[in-house]
Amino acid sequence: MKKLNNNTFRVFIFVHLSKIGQVNFWLHMAQKKYPQVKDNYEYYNKLLSDRKSIFSEVLEINKFGNNANTLSHQEVVSYPNCKDMFLIVDIKVNNHNFFQFKLRYKDFIPAPFFRFDSDGDTHRNKIDGIPLEEQSVDTPHFHKYNENGIEIAYKTEQLRNPEEAKALEDINLCIAHFFHESNIRVNEDSFPEVKIMSNTLGFSMTQEDPNQNVNFL
């Protein structure tokens, strides 16, 4: 508190947020909301539940995405009366267990309308009636939109089971789980194989220097 010349006082209030509080605060601030989902919620549910198809049996993830830290691949998704639906697979270059699967249909909403995150930030579902301590959903988790057009995160029964969640760190098992949850298949009733950096010699890229313990003469 500081006294000013006119005998009034200026009060400075400092608010400290814990690390968890900061995460929840910023995630709430960044929460996506699309009125077109709310206004067309029956259609949105059909996008998720109706059968969709891709036709590539192998997804080769070799190209960099929007930055040098991410590999990205885009695949056309076949859905009736829709020409611009895409499956996007993003993978961290230095951590192949950190990946995202996204379904995007920009004619409906600009952001992906369905998503899976294997790792990353905790998401806060700020929904009336849910206790604060139950609003945070850590990764791995799915993202979809509720009846109010608000993006929420959720876990399937498999992701709530520690053993099954551990198994789903395998990207090929996990993409099958994503395809089940969003009703996508390759051709009739199969799932794609994901190959990461298949245009290299097969070595995984990491942040570690492979020569760090080698003495050069």
C-alpha positions as CSV (number, residue, x, y, z in Angstrom):
1,M,0.0,0.0,0.0
2,K,1.4,3.4,-1.0
3,K,0.2,6.8,0.4
4,L,-0.3,9.5,-2.3
5,N,-0.1,13.3,-1.9
6,N,-3.9,13.7,-1.8
7,N,-4.1,11.4,1.2
8,T,-5.6,8.6,-0.9
9,F,-4.0,5.2,-1.0
10,R,-3.1,3.1,-3.9
11,V,-3.4,-0.6,-3.1
12,F,-1.4,-3.1,-5.1
13,I,-2.8,-6.6,-5.1
14,F,-0.6,-9.5,-6.2
15,V,-2.2,-12.8,-7.1
16,H,0.0,-15.9,-7.1
17,L,-1.2,-18.9,-9.1
18,S,0.3,-22.3,-8.4
19,K,1.6,-24.2,-11.4
20,I,-1.5,-26.2,-11.6
21,G,-3.7,-23.1,-11.2
22,Q,-1.8,-21.4,-14.0
23,V,-2.3,-24.4,-16.3
24,N,-6.0,-24.5,-15.6
25,F,-6.3,-20.7,-15.9
26,W,-4.7,-20.6,-19.3
27,L,-6.4,-23.7,-20.6
28,H,-9.8,-22.2,-19.6
29,M,-8.8,-18.9,-21.4
30,A,-8.0,-20.8,-24.5
31,Q,-11.1,-23.0,-24.5
32,K,-12.6,-23.3,-27.9
33,K,-16.2,-22.6,-28.5
34,Y,-18.1,-22.8,-31.9
35,P,-21.7,-21.7,-32.2
36,Q,-22.0,-23.7,-35.4
37,V,-21.5,-26.9,-33.5
38,K,-24.2,-25.9,-31.0
39,D,-26.6,-24.9,-33.8
40,N,-25.9,-28.1,-35.7
41,Y,-25.2,-30.6,-32.9
42,E,-27.2,-33.4,-34.5
43,Y,-25.1,-33.0,-37.7
44,Y,-21.9,-32.9,-35.6
45,N,-22.8,-36.2,-33.9
46,K,-23.3,-37.7,-37.3
47,L,-19.9,-36.6,-38.4
48,L,-18.5,-38.5,-35.5
49,S,-20.7,-41.6,-35.5
50,D,-21.1,-42.2,-39.3
51,R,-18.7,-44.6,-41.1
52,K,-15.8,-42.8,-42.7
53,S,-13.0,-44.2,-44.8
54,I,-9.5,-43.7,-45.9
55,F,-7.8,-45.7,-48.6
56,S,-4.1,-45.8,-47.7
57,E,-3.1,-48.9,-45.8
58,V,0.2,-47.4,-44.8
59,L,0.6,-43.8,-43.5
60,E,4.2,-42.7,-44.0
61,I,5.0,-39.8,-41.7
62,N,8.1,-38.3,-43.2
63,K,7.5,-34.6,-43.9
64,F,7.9,-31.7,-41.4
65,G,4.8,-29.9,-40.4
66,N,4.4,-26.2,-39.5
67,N,7.7,-26.3,-37.6
68,A,10.9,-28.3,-37.5
69,N,9.9,-30.1,-34.3
70,T,6.9,-31.9,-35.8
71,L,6.4,-34.5,-38.5
72,S,3.0,-34.3,-40.2
73,H,0.9,-36.3,-42.6
74,Q,-2.5,-35.5,-44.1
75,E,-4.9,-38.1,-45.5
76,V,-8.2,-37.5,-47.3
77,V,-11.2,-38.9,-45.5
78,S,-14.1,-40.2,-47.6
79,Y,-17.5,-39.1,-46.2
80,P,-20.8,-38.7,-48.2
81,N,-21.3,-35.1,-49.6
82,C,-17.9,-34.0,-48.2
83,K,-14.8,-33.3,-50.3
84,D,-12.6,-31.6,-47.7
85,M,-12.4,-33.8,-44.7
86,F,-8.9,-34.8,-43.6
87,L,-7.1,-37.0,-41.1
88,I,-4.0,-35.4,-39.8
89,V,-1.2,-37.2,-37.9
90,D,1.4,-35.1,-36.1
91,I,4.4,-36.6,-34.3
92,K,7.1,-34.9,-32.3
93,V,10.5,-35.4,-34.1
94,N,12.4,-36.0,-30.8
95,N,9.7,-38.0,-29.1
96,H,7.7,-40.5,-31.2
97,N,5.4,-41.3,-28.3
98,F,4.1,-37.7,-28.4
99,F,1.6,-37.6,-31.2
100,Q,-1.8,-36.3,-32.2
101,F,-4.6,-37.6,-34.5
102,K,-7.0,-35.0,-35.8
103,L,-10.1,-34.9,-38.0
104,R,-10.6,-31.6,-39.8
105,Y,-13.5,-30.4,-41.8
106,K,-13.0,-26.6,-42.4
107,D,-16.3,-26.2,-44.2
108,F,-17.9,-26.9,-40.8
109,I,-15.4,-25.4,-38.2
110,P,-11.8,-24.2,-38.7
111,A,-10.4,-26.2,-35.9
112,P,-10.3,-30.1,-35.9
113,F,-13.7,-31.4,-34.9
114,F,-12.2,-34.4,-33.2
115,R,-8.7,-35.0,-31.8
116,F,-6.5,-37.3,-29.8
117,D,-3.5,-36.2,-27.7
118,S,-1.0,-38.8,-26.5
119,D,0.9,-36.3,-24.4
120,G,0.9,-32.6,-23.5
121,D,-1.1,-30.3,-21.3
122,T,-3.9,-31.1,-19.0
123,H,-7.3,-29.9,-20.3
124,R,-9.9,-28.3,-18.1
125,N,-13.6,-29.0,-18.8
126,K,-15.3,-26.0,-17.2
127,I,-18.8,-27.4,-17.2
128,D,-21.6,-26.5,-14.7
129,G,-22.3,-29.2,-12.2
130,I,-18.9,-30.9,-12.4
131,P,-16.7,-30.3,-9.3
132,L,-13.5,-28.3,-9.9
133,E,-11.3,-31.2,-8.9
134,E,-12.9,-33.4,-11.6
135,Q,-12.7,-30.9,-14.4
136,S,-9.0,-31.5,-15.2
137,V,-8.3,-34.3,-17.7
138,D,-4.7,-35.2,-18.2
139,T,-3.2,-36.9,-21.3
140,P,-3.7,-39.2,-23.0
141,H,-7.2,-38.0,-23.9
142,F,-9.6,-37.3,-26.7
143,H,-11.1,-33.9,-27.6
144,K,-14.6,-33.3,-28.9
145,Y,-17.4,-30.7,-28.6
146,N,-20.4,-30.8,-26.3
147,E,-24.0,-29.7,-27.0
148,N,-23.0,-26.0,-26.3
149,G,-20.2,-26.0,-28.9
150,I,-17.5,-26.1,-26.2
151,E,-14.4,-28.2,-26.7
152,I,-14.0,-30.8,-23.9
153,A,-11.5,-33.5,-23.2
154,Y,-12.4,-37.1,-22.1
155,K,-10.9,-40.5,-21.6
156,T,-12.3,-43.8,-22.9
157,E,-12.5,-46.8,-20.7
158,Q,-9.2,-48.0,-22.2
159,L,-7.4,-44.8,-21.4
160,R,-8.6,-45.0,-17.8
161,N,-7.0,-48.4,-17.5
162,P,-3.3,-47.9,-16.7
163,E,-2.2,-51.1,-18.5
164,E,-4.2,-50.5,-21.6
165,A,-3.2,-46.8,-21.6
166,K,0.5,-47.9,-21.5
167,A,-0.1,-50.3,-24.5
168,L,-1.7,-47.4,-26.4
169,E,1.6,-45.6,-26.3
170,D,2.3,-47.7,-29.4
171,I,1.1,-45.5,-32.2
172,N,-0.2,-48.4,-34.3
173,L,-2.4,-49.7,-31.5
174,C,-3.5,-46.2,-30.7
175,I,-4.5,-45.2,-34.2
176,A,-6.8,-48.3,-34.3
177,H,-8.3,-47.0,-31.0
178,F,-8.8,-43.6,-32.6
179,F,-10.4,-45.1,-35.7
180,H,-12.8,-47.1,-33.5
181,E,-13.8,-44.0,-31.5
182,S,-14.4,-41.9,-34.6
183,N,-15.7,-44.8,-36.8
184,I,-13.1,-44.7,-39.6
185,R,-11.8,-47.7,-41.5
186,V,-9.3,-48.4,-44.2
187,N,-11.4,-49.6,-47.2
188,E,-14.0,-51.9,-45.5
189,D,-12.9,-52.9,-42.0
190,S,-9.2,-52.6,-41.3
191,F,-6.8,-50.0,-39.9
192,P,-3.7,-48.4,-41.3
193,E,-0.1,-49.0,-40.3
194,V,1.9,-45.9,-39.3
195,K,5.5,-45.7,-40.4
196,I,7.6,-42.9,-39.0
197,M,10.5,-41.5,-41.0
198,S,10.4,-44.5,-43.4
199,N,12.6,-42.5,-45.8
200,T,15.6,-42.7,-43.4
201,L,17.8,-45.6,-42.3
202,G,15.4,-46.4,-39.5
203,F,17.1,-44.5,-36.7
204,S,14.9,-42.5,-34.3
205,M,15.8,-38.9,-34.0
206,T,16.4,-37.7,-30.5
207,Q,17.7,-34.7,-28.7
208,E,20.7,-36.6,-27.4
209,D,24.0,-36.5,-29.2
210,P,24.8,-40.1,-30.3
211,N,28.5,-39.2,-30.2
212,Q,28.6,-37.6,-26.8
213,N,30.7,-40.4,-25.2
214,V,33.0,-40.9,-28.2
215,N,36.5,-39.6,-28.3
216,F,37.6,-38.6,-31.7
217,L,41.4,-38.8,-32.6
